[in-house]
Amino acid sequence: MTAQPFDEGRATIIPQPPMDADALRVAVARLTPEDSALFEQKYREAWNAAYRTSSTQPMRAFLVDWSIRVAVHRIPERARRWRDLEYLSMAAPNREASRAASAALGELLRAAEREVLGR
Protein backbone atom coordinates (compact mmCIF):
# COMPACT_ATOMS: atom_id res chain seq x y z
CA MET A 1 0.00 0.00 0.00
CA THR A 2 1.42 3.37 -0.97
CA ALA A 3 0.72 6.75 0.54
CA GLN A 4 -2.09 8.61 -1.19
CA PRO A 5 -2.03 12.40 -1.29
CA PHE A 6 -4.75 13.80 0.92
CA ASP A 7 -7.40 15.98 -0.68
CA GLU A 8 -8.02 18.83 1.77
CA GLY A 9 -11.33 19.62 0.03
CA ARG A 10 -13.05 16.60 1.55
CA ALA A 11 -15.86 16.90 4.07
CA THR A 12 -15.10 17.47 7.73
CA ILE A 13 -17.15 16.51 10.76
CA ILE A 14 -16.08 19.63 12.65
CA PRO A 15 -13.72 22.53 11.93
CA GLN A 16 -10.27 22.35 13.50
CA PRO A 17 -10.73 23.72 17.03
CA PRO A 18 -8.31 26.20 18.56
CA MET A 19 -5.33 24.77 20.41
CA ASP A 20 -7.14 25.03 23.74
CA ALA A 21 -7.79 22.23 26.23
CA ASP A 22 -11.51 22.95 26.55
CA ALA A 23 -12.06 23.10 22.79
CA LEU A 24 -10.02 19.94 22.25
CA ARG A 25 -11.94 18.14 25.02
CA VAL A 26 -15.22 18.87 23.21
CA ALA A 27 -13.74 17.76 19.87
CA VAL A 28 -12.38 14.50 21.30
CA ALA A 29 -15.74 13.74 22.94
CA ARG A 30 -17.44 14.25 19.57
CA LEU A 31 -14.92 12.52 17.28
CA THR A 32 -13.47 9.71 19.39
CA PRO A 33 -15.42 9.45 22.65
CA GLU A 34 -13.49 6.28 23.50
CA ASP A 35 -10.40 8.52 23.89
CA SER A 36 -11.98 10.94 26.39
CA ALA A 37 -10.57 9.17 29.45
CA LEU A 38 -7.10 9.08 27.88
CA PHE A 39 -7.40 12.79 27.05
CA GLU A 40 -8.18 13.57 30.70
CA GLN A 41 -5.32 11.38 31.95
CA LYS A 42 -2.80 13.01 29.60
CA TYR A 43 -4.16 16.47 30.47
CA ARG A 44 -3.57 15.85 34.19
CA GLU A 45 -0.09 14.46 33.50
CA ALA A 46 0.83 17.50 31.41
CA TRP A 47 -0.60 19.89 34.01
CA ASN A 48 1.34 18.20 36.81
CA ALA A 49 4.56 18.16 34.77
CA ALA A 50 4.10 21.85 33.97
CA TYR A 51 3.63 22.60 37.67
CA ARG A 52 6.63 20.51 38.75
CA THR A 53 8.96 22.03 36.17
CA SER A 54 7.58 25.58 36.17
CA SER A 55 7.42 25.29 32.40
CA THR A 56 4.65 25.65 29.85
CA GLN A 57 6.31 23.08 27.57
CA PRO A 58 4.41 20.02 28.89
CA MET A 59 1.07 21.72 28.27
CA ARG A 60 2.19 22.95 24.84
CA ALA A 61 3.24 19.42 23.88
CA PHE A 62 -0.10 18.08 25.12
CA LEU A 63 -2.07 20.67 23.13
CA VAL A 64 -0.09 20.04 19.94
CA ASP A 65 -0.43 16.26 20.28
CA TRP A 66 -4.19 16.34 20.80
CA SER A 67 -4.69 19.00 18.13
CA ILE A 68 -2.99 16.66 15.66
CA ARG A 69 -5.18 13.75 16.81
CA VAL A 70 -8.28 15.88 16.26
CA ALA A 71 -6.98 16.99 12.85
CA VAL A 72 -6.69 13.34 11.83
CA HIS A 73 -10.13 12.32 13.09
CA ARG A 74 -12.19 15.35 12.09
CA ILE A 75 -12.05 14.32 8.42
CA PRO A 76 -13.77 10.95 7.91
CA GLU A 77 -11.62 9.87 4.96
CA ARG A 78 -8.43 10.73 6.83
CA ALA A 79 -9.64 8.89 9.96
CA ARG A 80 -10.53 5.83 7.87
CA ARG A 81 -7.11 5.89 6.21
CA TRP A 82 -5.46 6.22 9.65
CA ARG A 83 -7.29 3.13 10.94
CA ASP A 84 -6.49 1.15 7.78
CA LEU A 85 -2.80 2.05 7.87
CA GLU A 86 -2.57 1.41 11.60
CA TYR A 87 -4.04 -2.05 11.10
CA LEU A 88 -1.84 -2.77 8.09
CA SER A 89 1.31 -1.68 9.92
CA MET A 90 0.58 -4.34 12.56
CA ALA A 91 -0.98 -7.08 10.44
CA ALA A 92 1.00 -6.77 7.22
CA PRO A 93 2.03 -10.04 5.62
CA ASN A 94 5.69 -9.02 5.62
CA ARG A 95 8.12 -6.46 7.00
CA GLU A 96 8.20 -4.42 3.79
CA ALA A 97 4.43 -3.91 3.78
CA SER A 98 4.50 -3.04 7.48
CA ARG A 99 7.22 -0.45 6.90
CA ALA A 100 5.33 1.04 3.96
CA ALA A 101 2.18 1.38 6.07
CA SER A 102 4.18 2.91 8.92
CA ALA A 103 5.77 5.39 6.52
CA ALA A 104 2.32 6.31 5.18
CA LEU A 105 1.13 6.84 8.79
CA GLY A 106 4.06 9.19 9.30
CA GLU A 107 3.11 11.16 6.20
CA LEU A 108 -0.48 11.41 7.38
CA LEU A 109 0.68 12.68 10.77
CA ARG A 110 3.03 15.22 9.18
CA ALA A 111 0.16 16.52 7.01
CA ALA A 112 -2.05 16.90 10.10
CA GLU A 113 0.80 18.60 11.96
CA ARG A 114 1.30 21.09 9.12
CA GLU A 115 -2.44 21.80 9.23
CA VAL A 116 -2.37 22.39 12.99
CA LEU A 117 0.86 24.36 13.18
CA GLY A 118 0.46 26.20 9.88
CA ARG A 119 3.74 24.95 8.46
C-alpha positions in Angstrom: 0.0 0.0 0.0 1.4 3.4 -1.0 0.7 6.8 0.5 -2.1 8.6 -1.2 -2.0 12.4 -1.3 -4.7 13.8 0.9 -7.4 16.0 -0.7 -8.0 18.8 1.8 -11.3 19.6 0.0 -13.1 16.6 1.6 -15.9 16.9 4.1 -15.1 17.5 7.7 -17.1 16.5 10.8 -16.1 19.6 12.6 -13.7 22.5 11.9 -10.3 22.3 13.5 -10.7 23.7 17.0 -8.3 26.2 18.6 -5.3 24.8 20.4 -7.1 25.0 23.7 -7.8 22.2 26.2 -11.5 22.9 26.6 -12.1 23.1 22.8 -10.0 19.9 22.3 -11.9 18.1 25.0 -15.2 18.9 23.2 -13.7 17.8 19.9 -12.4 14.5 21.3 -15.7 13.7 22.9 -17.4 14.3 19.6 -14.9 12.5 17.3 -13.5 9.7 19.4 -15.4 9.4 22.7 -13.5 6.3 23.5 -10.4 8.5 23.9 -12.0 10.9 26.4 -10.6 9.2 29.4 -7.1 9.1 27.9 -7.4 12.8 27.1 -8.2 13.6 30.7 -5.3 11.4 31.9 -2.8 13.0 29.6 -4.2 16.5 30.5 -3.6 15.9 34.2 -0.1 14.5 33.5 0.8 17.5 31.4 -0.6 19.9 34.0 1.3 18.2 36.8 4.6 18.2 34.8 4.1 21.9 34.0 3.6 22.6 37.7 6.6 20.5 38.8 9.0 22.0 36.2 7.6 25.6 36.2 7.4 25.3 32.4 4.7 25.7 29.8 6.3 23.1 27.6 4.4 20.0 28.9 1.1 21.7 28.3 2.2 23.0 24.8 3.2 19.4 23.9 -0.1 18.1 25.1 -2.1 20.7 23.1 -0.1 20.0 19.9 -0.4 16.3 20.3 -4.2 16.3 20.8 -4.7 19.0 18.1 -3.0 16.7 15.7 -5.2 13.8 16.8 -8.3 15.9 16.3 -7.0 17.0 12.8 -6.7 13.3 11.8 -10.1 12.3 13.1 -12.2 15.3 12.1 -12.0 14.3 8.4 -13.8 11.0 7.9 -11.6 9.9 5.0 -8.4 10.7 6.8 -9.6 8.9 10.0 -10.5 5.8 7.9 -7.1 5.9 6.2 -5.5 6.2 9.6 -7.3 3.1 10.9 -6.5 1.2 7.8 -2.8 2.0 7.9 -2.6 1.4 11.6 -4.0 -2.1 11.1 -1.8 -2.8 8.1 1.3 -1.7 9.9 0.6 -4.3 12.6 -1.0 -7.1 10.4 1.0 -6.8 7.2 2.0 -10.0 5.6 5.7 -9.0 5.6 8.1 -6.5 7.0 8.2 -4.4 3.8 4.4 -3.9 3.8 4.5 -3.0 7.5 7.2 -0.4 6.9 5.3 1.0 4.0 2.2 1.4 6.1 4.2 2.9 8.9 5.8 5.4 6.5 2.3 6.3 5.2 1.1 6.8 8.8 4.1 9.2 9.3 3.1 11.2 6.2 -0.5 11.4 7.4 0.7 12.7 10.8 3.0 15.2 9.2 0.2 16.5 7.0 -2.1 16.9 10.1 0.8 18.6 12.0 1.3 21.1 9.1 -2.4 21.8 9.2 -2.4 22.4 13.0 0.9 24.4 13.2 0.5 26.2 9.9 3.7 25.0 8.5 
